[in-house]
Amino acid sequence: MKTRFKMLVATCVLAACSVCAPMRAPAQGTDFPTKPVRLVVPFPPGGSIDISGRLIAQHLSELWKQPIIVDNKPGSTTGPEFVARSVPDGYTLLIISSTPLVTLPQMQKVPYDVLRDLVGITQTTLLTYALIASPGTRFSSVGDLIDYARRNPGRLNYSSAGNGSGQHLYMELLKSAAGIELTHVPYKGSATALQAVLAGEVQAMLDVTVSTTPLVQSAKVRALMVTGGRTLEQYPGAVPFDSLYPGLGIASWHGIFAPRATPRPVLDRIARDLREVLRNPAVADRFRQLGVEPSGISGNEFDTIVQRDFERWGEIIRRNNLRSD
């Protein structure tokens, strides 16, 4: 009887274990995602980062066999705050550019901490800015512009999409590197800032190549310099910033982020699949048509870039006492 009783108890224990087994938490990351994913874009539809986000979402959705909902939340802090406060499970992601992500919190109070509340998953693309001159100027090179500014402190005007915008910050970077005085004229948006250059209201502007390339190719403006370390075929004669001022350049990029507490296996899974999407020739070609270069830097390496850019832009912001609109 005792033997039969022991066998009965053992059978019951095994049965109980088999019932409980399905209730165990699934291996994190291995089965991700099992439901739709939200990709927050903190800008209105139609801009370069919105286009980039939708391109990535389309191909990730095909890879994951799950819908990816692109959620536009315009506002400098709205999108990052929403993602920072979301459940850290990988199902709410943020795509954003380096400016304003690492610069805005240093120019105004924001309801989140970039380095504490968000974690970088993958740097998706690298952006290039081009310094263009109004057709009414006599600048034929960036050297001409710098020489003029040195002889005429504060008389060279440049436009931007507003205080704290990428255009503003990169011109401040040039100003600091070259040791020149420039006058900033902020406008409400990139389109009006570019129009000011065309109309001769200001003498120069730095803007992303996706916006300036058509103007350069139609000879409506002259390109004097590009950010980064290499020349661009579409910009003959435009000198790379890094060749003028080695070690002082700060790259501009787009990247995808998640809440900081998201499990590492989930982050690694997303990063791996993002790299696969970025290596897709159709995706890479489309990005290059938009004037950006696919990247794919992920994990700790990307987090290090975010930290470094936060510190380097912070130094420029404090030195020039910059504030956002």
N, C-alpha and C positions, 0 to 999 in steps of 0.2 A: 504493500500500500504506500509505504514511504517513497519507494522508487517511482511509482506511478504519480504520486503527488508532486514530486520534484519535476518530473517531465511535464506535468500540466502547468506548473508555475513557469518553467522555462519557455513553454509554448506561448503562454500569455505575454511574457516579457517581450519575446520576439515579435509577436503580433502588435503589441503596443508601439514598439520601435518602428515597425514598418508603417504604422499609421502616422507617427510623429515625423518621420523622415521628410515628407514633402513640405513640412512647415518650416524647415530650416531656411535661412536666408540664402538666396542664390549667390553663387560666386560673383563678386563685384566686378563689373567691367566685361566679363566674358559674354553675358547675354544682353548687354546694353546696345541699343535702346529697345524697350518693349512697348513703347507708346510714343505719341508725337513729341517732338522737341521744339522748343521756342527759341528763335534767334532774334534778339533785340537789336534794332538799328536805331541809334539815338539821333537820327536825322530824318528829314522828310523823304518820301519816295522820289526816285529819279536822280539822286546824286551819285557820285562815284562809289561811295561806300555802300549805298543801298544796292547799286548794280552788282558790286562785288559780293555782297552778302547773299543776294538772290542766286547768283551763279553758283556759289559754294553750296547753298541750301539745296538747289536742284540736284546736284551730283551726289551730295551726302545722302539725300533722301532715296535716291536710286540704290546707293550702296547699302543703306540700312533697312530698306523696305519699310520705312516709316515716314509719315509726313513731317516736314520741317516748316513751321509757321514763322514767316518773317513778320515781326511785330515792330512797326515804326513808332518810336516814342520820341518825337522831336523835343529838343531841350538839352542844354549842355550837361545837366546833371541828372535828368530824369531816367535815362536808360541805365547808366552805371549804378544809380541808387537802387533801381528796381531789381537788377541782377544781384547786386551785393546783398540784398535783403531776401532773396529767393531761397527756396529749399536747396541745399547743396547736394544735388543728386545727378547733375549733368543734364537735366532736362530744360534748364533755362540758361542760355548762353548770350554773350554780348560780343558784337563785332564793332570795333571802334578804331579810330586813328590815334596815333601817338599824341598828337595835339588835337583835342584838348585833354586826353586822358591823364597825362602826366604833368600838364602845365596848369590847367584850370584850378586844381586844388591849391596851387601855390599863389594864385592871384585873387581868389575869393574863397569864402567859407563854403564847404560842400558837406552834405549829410552822409558822407562815407569816407573811408580811408582807403585809397587806392592800393597801397602796399599791404594793408592788413586784411581788407575785406574781399579783394579780388585776386585771382591767380591767372597768370597767362598760360594758355594752352598752346597756341601756335601763332607765330608771326606769319600772316598769310601772304602779304605783299609788301614790297618796298616802293615808295613813291619818290619821284624826282620833281623838284621845283625849278622853274626857269626864271631868270631875271630878264625882264623885257624893258625896253626903252621906248618912250613915245616917239612917233615918227618926226615930231618937231625938234627933237634934240639932235646934237651933233655927235653923240656917243657912238663910236663904232666898235668899242671893246669895253670890257669891265674896267680896264685900266683907265680909260678916258673918264668913266663915271667916278671912279675913286679919286682921280687927280682933281676933277672939278669940285668934288665934295671937300677935299682938303683945302683948296684955294678959296672956297666959298662955304664956310661952316654954316649948316642949317638952311641953306638956300635950295638944296635939292629936296624936292617933295616926292614921297612915294605913297601909293594907295594900298589899302587892304580891305578885307571884309569886316573889319572891326577890331577894336582893342582886344588883344589876347588871341586873335585868330592865328592860324599857321602862317599866313602871309606876313603878318605883323612880326611874329617871333623870329622868322627866318631872316627878315631884314634887320632886326635887332642883332641877330647873330653876325651878319655881315658887318654891321656898324661896329660891333665890339671887336671883331677880328681885324678890320682895316683901320680902326682908330679914327673914324670919321663921324661927323655930326650930320644927321638927316632929320627931316621933318615928316612925321607920320600924319597922314590924312585918312582917317577911318571912314569907310562907307558902310551902308547897310547891305552887305552881301557881296559876293565875288563878282557878280555880273556888273553891278554899278561901278565897282572898283576898276574892273577892266575897261569899262566904257570911259572912265576918267582918263586912263592912259591913252586911249584912241583919240579922245577929244583934246588932248594936250593940257588937261587941267592939272595933271601931275606928270612928272618926268619918268617915273619908273614904277615897277611892281614886281614882286616875286609871287608866282602862282604855280600850281601843279601843271605838269606838261599836258595832261588831258584837256586843259582849258586853253593853254597858250599855243599849242602846236598848230591849230588852224590859222591863228593870227600870224604866226611866224611864216608858215608856208605860203600865205597869201600876201606876204611882205607888208602887212599893216603895222607891224612892230618889228623891232630888231632884238634878237636874243643875244645877251652879253655873257651869261654865265648859267651853268646848271649846278644843282646841288649833287653831292656824291663824288665819286672818284673816277668816273669815266666820261668820255665824250659821247655825245649822242649823234647818230647819223642825221637825224632830222634838224639838228641845231649846229650846223657848221660854223666854226668860229667861236662858239660859246664855251668858255673855259670851265672845267670842273672846279668847284669850290675847294675840294680837298687838295688839288694841285697848287692852289694859291696859298692855302693856309693848312698845311698838313697837321692832322691831329685835332683840329678845331671843329670839324664838321659833325653834325648830329643827324643821323638818318631819320627820315620820316617813314612811317609804316602803318599798315592796318594789321590788327590782330584779333584773335578770339579769346575771350575770357570767361571764367566761371566763378561762382562763389568760392572763397578760399578753402572752405571745409569740404569741398567735393572730394570723394575718395580717389586716391592716386590711380587705382586700376581703371576707373572710369575716365579720368583725365588722359591716361596713357592710350586708352582705346580711341578716344576722340582724336587725339593728336596723330595716332597712326593712320586713321582713316582720312584725316585732313591732308596729311602728306600724300596719301594715295590720290586724292582728288586734285591736289596742286600739281602732281606729276602727269596728270592726264593731258595729252597734247592739245586737245580741244579747249580745255580750261586755260592752259598756259598761253595759248595763242590769243584767246579772247582777252585775257588780262593785258597782254602786251599791246593789243589794239587800243585798250583803254589808257595806255601810257604808264602801266605799273608792271613790276617784275615779280613773279611768284617767288616766295621764300620757302617756308616750311620749317623754320627754326622752332623747336618745341621745348617743353619741359623746363629744366633748371636753366638752360642756356637762354631761353626767352625771358624767363623771370629775371635773370641777371641784366639783360638789356633794358627791361622796364625800370629796374632799380637804378641803373647807371644813367639812363635818360632823365629820370626824375631828378637826380642830383645835379646833372649838368644843366638842364633847363632851369632848375631852381636857382643856380648861381647867376645865370643871365638875367632872370626875372628880378632877383633881389638887387643886383648891381644896377639895373636900369629902372628900378622902382616901377615895374609894369603892373597894370591892373586891367581886368577884363571889363567888357561893357556890362 
